[in-house]
Amino acid sequence: WWISVGFQEDFEAQELTNESIGVDVGLKELFVASNGTKERNINKDAKVKKLLKRKKSAQRDMSRRFKKGVKIQSAGYEKAKTEHLRLSREITNIRNNHIHQATAKLVKTKPMRIVVEDLSISNLLKNKKLSKAF
């Protein structure tokens, strides 16, 4: 059995404030907005640090169990690989969720425009003095 329901709703345009927000993307903080909003970097969180440590351990296990020149790897290797991928996915999901929540909080202020600086974070990380902030 299937049922399908449709309805039509009229949407009213959102009233935007006549405010412009500039966003400074950084390494120490995720971003700092011109209205004073600061968002913390999720990589400094204890849970993420713990997951990164476990991911590093799983990577070592996987590397140690890998047999060069063998087409079918051992069950231990496959188990370590699965654990590594699971931890990678969990860390990625936590980071994406944090970014989504931070940007949603910024957009809920309903500014007329949001301006973001154009910086390459990877180039900032190459600078040894700046990468320590990360």
Secondary structure, DSSP 8 states (H G I E B T S, - for coil): -----------------S-EEEEEE-SSEEEEETTS-EEE-GGGSHHHHHHHHHHHHHHHHHHHH--TT-SS--HHHHHHHHHHHHHHHHHHHHHHHHHHHHHHHHHTT--SEEEE----HHHHHHSHHHHTT-
